[in-house]
Amino acid sequence: MTSLTGLLRLLTLSLAAAPAWAQSSPVPQLNLELNAAQPSDKGCRLTFVVNNALGADLSKTAFEIALFNEAGVVDRLTVLDFKDLPVSKTKVTRFDLAGTDCANVSRVLINSATECAGASVEPAACMRGLKTSTRTTIAFGV
């Protein structure tokens, strides 16, 4: 029974040490949620909730988006300027898209990051770490 006790102790010690080498660092992400699409005086107001979990402040962030109509045809391309996005901060931003009827928007596609700047941030980080989600009936993603 002594050898079994020793084996159990050895197993316990090795399992206790496992998290030190098994833990991986969190994957850098830029979480972008299409939270709402509502008619406005100007057209369609898109509300986004964004959280910068890239590990560094972004001083300038903008995305080119494509809006698809109900037939699945690209209706327009436009750039949404999210400005600065501090690290670990959640920010709500609204954009009024003049002349756009929300009822006719079936999909919003992130085409590219036109701006992704910050100290020690590579320009491709915003697209590489982008994670999209939606709380609307509009399809949203890359």
JODA-V337896 format. One record per helix or strand of 3 or more residues. SS is the DSSP state (helix for helix, strand for strand). FROM is the first residue (numbers start at 1). TO is the last residue. Records with the same first field share a line. If there is no record, write none. Layout:
SS->FROM-TO + FROM-TO
This chain:
helix->2-22 + 102-104 + 125-128
strand->29-39 + 43-53 + 58-68 + 74-85 + 90-98 + 107-117 + 130-134 + 139-141
